């Protein structure tokens, strides 16, 4: 399973989610869309969302699942925490 957190450097919810993932020892990649226009465009195209955080959960052989906003309950369920 691969976790990708689309974030900006100034988003407080992104920082909270990053801390939550780290606190639960969930390996993840942070993509700062305020520095990476290509990643920002990809995020919008794939999710229809312009706001962050957006979390992509990719499992082998399945379509990625996206969580918009810092939704601890949904993330915990998806990640099996």
Phi and psi in degrees as GROMACS dihedral restraints (atoms count N, CA, C in turn):
[ dihedral_restraints ]
;  ai    aj    ak    al  type     phi  dphi    fc
    3     4     5     6     1  -119.6    20    10
    4     5     6     7     1   133.9    20    10
    6     7     8     9     1  -113.5    20    10
    7     8     9    10     1   128.3    20    10
    9    10    11    12     1  -124.5    20    10
   10    11    12    13     1   123.0    20    10
   12    13    14    15     1  -104.7    20    10
   13    14    15    16     1   111.3    20    10
   15    16    17    18     1   -81.7    20    10
   16    17    18    19     1   126.9    20    10
   18    19    20    21     1  -146.5    20    10
   19    20    21    22     1   172.4    20    10
   21    22    23    24     1  -126.5    20    10
   22    23    24    25     1   165.7    20    10
   24    25    26    27     1   -71.2    20    10
   25    26    27    28     1   -19.7    20    10
   27    28    29    30     1  -108.1    20    10
   28    29    30    31     1     0.8    20    10
   30    31    32    33     1   -80.5    20    10
   31    32    33    34     1   114.7    20    10
   33    34    35    36     1   -67.0    20    10
   34    35    36    37     1   -33.9    20    10
   36    37    38    39     1   -69.6    20    10
   37    38    39    40     1   -33.6    20    10
   39    40    41    42     1   -64.2    20    10
   40    41    42    43     1   -43.6    20    10
   42    43    44    45     1   -63.2    20    10
   43    44    45    46     1   -39.7    20    10
   45    46    47    48     1   -65.6    20    10
   46    47    48    49     1   -41.8    20    10
   48    49    50    51     1   -67.0    20    10
   49    50    51    52     1   -41.6    20    10
   51    52    53    54     1   -58.9    20    10
   52    53    54    55     1   -45.3    20    10
   54    55    56    57     1   -63.5    20    10
   55    56    57    58     1   -39.1    20    10
   57    58    59    60     1   -64.6    20    10
   58    59    60    61     1   -46.1    20    10
   60    61    62    63     1   -59.8    20    10
   61    62    63    64     1   -45.8    20    10
   63    64    65    66     1   -64.7    20    10
   64    65    66    67     1   -41.1    20    10
   66    67    68    69     1   -62.9    20    10
   67    68    69    70     1   -29.5    20    10
   69    70    71    72     1   -95.9    20    10
   70    71    72    73     1     9.7    20    10
   72    73    74    75     1    55.5    20    10
   73    74    75    76     1    43.2    20    10
   75    76    77    78     1   -98.5    20    10
   76    77    78    79     1   115.4    20    10
   78    79    80    81     1   -65.4    20    10
   79    80    81    82     1   135.4    20    10
   81    82    83    84     1  -155.5    20    10
   82    83    84    85     1   160.6    20    10
   84    85    86    87     1  -111.5    20    10
   85    86    87    88     1   135.0    20    10
   87    88    89    90     1  -104.6    20    10
   88    89    90    91     1   127.3    20    10
   90    91    92    93     1  -114.1    20    10
   91    92    93    94     1   115.7    20    10
   93    94    95    96     1   -88.6    20    10
   94    95    96    97     1   102.4    20    10
   96    97    98    99     1   -71.5    20    10
   97    98    99   100     1   -14.8    20    10
   99   100   101   102     1   -76.6    20    10
  100   101   102   103     1   -14.1    20    10
  102   103   104   105     1  -108.8    20    10
  103   104   105   106     1   -13.0    20    10
  105   106   107   108     1  -130.2    20    10
  106   107   108   109     1    92.1    20    10
  108   109   110   111     1   -62.7    20    10
  109   110   111   112     1   -36.9    20    10
  111   112   113   114     1   -61.1    20    10
  112   113   114   115     1   -44.5    20    10
  114   115   116   117     1   -65.9    20    10
  115   116   117   118     1   -37.2    20    10
  117   118   119   120     1   -62.9    20    10
  118   119   120   121     1   -44.7    20    10
  120   121   122   123     1   -63.9    20    10
  121   122   123   124     1   -43.1    20    10
  123   124   125   126     1   -60.4    20    10
  124   125   126   127     1   -44.0    20    10
  126   127   128   129     1   -60.2    20    10
  127   128   129   130     1   -46.2    20    10
  129   130   131   132     1   -65.1    20    10
  130   131   132   133     1   -43.0    20    10
  132   133   134   135     1   -63.5    20    10
  133   134   135   136     1   -39.7    20    10
  135   136   137   138     1   -80.2    20    10
  136   137   138   139     1   -27.3    20    10
  138   139   140   141     1  -119.8    20    10
  139   140   141   142     1   -19.1    20    10
  141   142   143   144     1    77.0    20    10
  142   143   144   145     1     5.5    20    10
  144   145   146   147     1  -104.1    20    10
  145   146   147   148     1   139.4    20    10
  147   148   149   150     1  -105.7    20    10
  148   149   150   151     1   -14.6    20    10
  150   151   152   153     1   -93.1    20    10
  151   152   153   154     1   162.3    20    10
  153   154   155   156     1  -123.3    20    10
  154   155   156   157     1   159.8    20    10
  156   157   158   159     1   -80.1    20    10
  157   158   159   160     1   150.0    20    10
  159   160   161   162     1  -127.1    20    10
  160   161   162   163     1   128.4    20    10
  162   163   164   165     1  -112.9    20    10
  163   164   165   166     1   127.9    20    10
  165   166   167   168     1  -104.3    20    10
  166   167   168   169     1   125.9    20    10
  168   169   170   171     1  -113.9    20    10
  169   170   171   172     1   111.9    20    10
  171   172   173   174     1  -109.8    20    10
  172   173   174   175     1   127.2    20    10
  174   175   176   177     1  -117.7    20    10
  175   176   177   178     1   143.3    20    10
  177   178   179   180     1   -58.3    20    10
  178   179   180   181     1   129.9    20    10
  180   181   182   183     1    80.7    20    10
  181   182   183   184     1     2.9    20    10
  183   184   185   186     1  -128.1    20    10
  184   185   186   187     1   157.7    20    10
  186   187   188   189     1   -67.9    20    10
  187   188   189   190     1   142.8    20    10
  189   190   191   192     1   -62.7    20    10
  190   191   192   193     1   149.1    20    10
  192   193   194   195     1  -108.8    20    10
  193   194   195   196     1   139.0    20    10
  195   196   197   198     1  -116.2    20    10
  196   197   198   199     1   137.6    20    10
  198   199   200   201     1  -117.6    20    10
  199   200   201   202     1   121.1    20    10
  201   202   203   204     1   -96.5    20    10
  202   203   204   205     1   128.4    20    10
  204   205   206   207     1    83.3    20    10
  205   206   207   208     1   170.6    20    10
  207   208   209   210     1   -89.7    20    10
  208   209   210   211     1    86.5    20    10
  210   211   212   213     1  -103.9    20    10
  211   212   213   214     1    88.4    20    10
  213   214   215   216     1   -56.6    20    10
  214   215   216   217     1   -42.1    20    10
  216   217   218   219     1   -62.4    20    10
  217   218   219   220     1   -47.4    20    10
  219   220   221   222     1   -66.9    20    10
  220   221   222   223     1   -42.7    20    10
  222   223   224   225     1   -61.3    20    10
  223   224   225   226     1   -45.0    20    10
  225   226   227   228     1   -60.2    20    10
  226   227   228   229     1   -41.4    20    10
  228   229   230   231     1   -65.1    20    10
  229   230   231   232     1   -47.7    20    10
  231   232   233   234     1   -62.4    20    10
  232   233   234   235     1   -41.2    20    10
  234   235   236   237     1   -86.1    20    10
  235   236   237   238     1    -5.9    20    10
  237   238   239   240     1    71.3    20    10
  238   239   240   241     1    36.6    20    10
